[in-house]
Amino acid sequence: MRILFVSSEAYPLIKTGGLADVVGALPPALHKLKADTRILLPGYPSVLGKAANLMPIAKLDYLPQIGNATLLQGEMPDTKTPIYVIQHPGLYERDGTPYQDSKGLDWVDNPLRFGILSHVAAVLGSGFSPLEWKPDILHCNDWQSGLAPAILHFFNTTRAKTVLGIHNLAYQGNFEDAWVGLLGLPPQSYQPAGLEFYGRLSFLKAGISYSDAMITVSPNYAKEIQTAEYAYGMEGLLTAQSGKLHGILNGIDSTEWNPKLDQYLIHSYDRTELVKKSANKEALQNSLGLEIDPIAPLLAVVSRMAHQKGLDILLNCASSLIHDGAQLAVLGSGDPILEYGFNQLAKAHPGRVSVTIGYNEPLSHQIMAGADIFLMPSRFEPCGLNQMYGLAYGTPPVVRHTGGLADSVHDFGASAPNEANGFVFEKTTTLDFLAATCRAMKTFHDKKAWAKLQQNGMKQDLSWESSAKKYLAIYRELIS
Ligand code: ADP
């Protein structure tokens, strides 16, 4: 079975969120199950700089607007998963993130940059591919490669079966309809049963309309996106296509996110030596300028600061939690209003609140190990990885009952004693969140109950293996 993953991110080459973690970890997990998996990525500077053994293997001709580009082949630096990289300096070799410039504005030519990614993916999945290696499955991910199933659909040649991975339906890639012509898409594809979404070209809708199967990142989110509350106008479409929609909970990369093997920790530990977790707490308090206080429940957030993540709710009640004895460590960046709010909070509570604005991979691991309680008051969360990292690190999460959080976190009190692994609240309100966090803080002081909660989380099999088997089963069904 040959599978080509198409993605705008893959850890450790380029990452802005959970998509990168999934594309970094799922292909090697499938490889362990004997699948031949490869990844197609745009040639951003960090991809060109970090990938191993990159070399040109083909010239890609007849690409819309840009004419041609070079296809490179190489490997992921650690897992050795083979990768293909589209090299085109004008499109991809820029400062900033894959999606935005250094001022936080979307690149105006994003439709072209990801239209080309989709176009190249479609070519590699078709009989027109310049490569001998031809995939059975083209597994696209999110809007950035959503056009590929549509382009492939209109090619008159043999083709791979297409899968659309939906990691977050809130990002749809909707652009001016002029892009239909500019990207060389067939005019007949631009209609409500195709690429058109309320008068605009929608990359995500293209993937939904033309893929052979869709897989989203948790069973609960697969249900939620068929409702108006979570689907941003696409609920009708997704309900109509629900026969090809699946939900598989993400795993975690248990070499990267394992407190026993974690390269960023001074004190590694597993569930038989939780006392060493306290040493990580002390090291974290020290490095963040928090008071060294083993008794204070250390609450933590590592997150994009976006409306989705519900961090405004935490801001509403953070002072009250601090007055109740908590400390708070926050790492994240995004919405300037939230960044400002958290910076003000840190100023108001020196020694009790630490706020780091920015992206910091080592610190994210140190927080996961050193904190006591991980906070995720998300309004929606397709899967969420941080709550699972929290479980693996003995840092029970407080989460809202939504998406993959509902699938992976079982409330202390409402679940069987051997299953409870965190704290769950229902409504996106300060009151509900505060009540759940206070319950967590109270339980933290009950040493026996807390140890049981930590053990339950750390014992869970969160690895990719069982999820990868479910992906394989869907691929097999598609090509049988
Ligand atoms: P999303 O994909 O919506 O951002 P997930 O929980 O699925 O949320 O994944 C987020 C990933 O990004 C996790 O690996 C998390 O540790 C990481 N992350 C988010 N913000 C930061 C940050 N500021 N610094 C380091 N890692 C971060």
Boltz pocket constraint, residues with backbone or C-beta under 6 A from the ligand:
constraints:
  - pocket:
      binder: B
      contacts: [[A, 16], [A, 17], [A, 18], [A, 19], [A, 21], [A, 302], [A, 303], [A, 304], [A, 331], [A, 332], [A, 333], [A, 356], [A, 358], [A, 359], [A, 360], [A, 361], [A, 364], [A, 383], [A, 384], [A, 385], [A, 386], [A, 387]]
      max_distance: 6.0
